[in-house]
Amino acid sequence: AYYLSTMEGSLYKWTNYYSGWQSRWFILDNGVLSYYLSPEEVTQGSRGSVKVASCNIIAHHKDQKRIDVVIKGGRYMYLRASSPSERQKWLVGLGSAKQDSTMES
């Protein structure tokens, strides 16, 4: 399949109450969202990844910068963009990656 939505950039990821929001480097490619500590770390393999097709992508209703990724099995990934417009870019990218994969299956 040909995926239009390939993007990468910095997003904040909620880690835990001790560390809070931490900047991570995210890559959306081939319907998979992966994250790394930094762009330099990409060659060493990701810290985690999810198939967008099996997630619900939710734009947070109060926080204009936040995206909640609900993963099958009740896990969550909470993300924050640097601005509402940056969040919009990611929502569009994630949304089209999800559409690409459902059209294929």
Secondary structure, 3 states (H helix, E strand, C coil): CCCCCCEEEEEEEEEECCCEEEEEEEEEECCEEEEECCHHHHHHCCCEEEEHHHEEEEECCCCCCEEEEEECCCEEEEEECCCHHHHHHHHHHHHHHHHHHHHHC
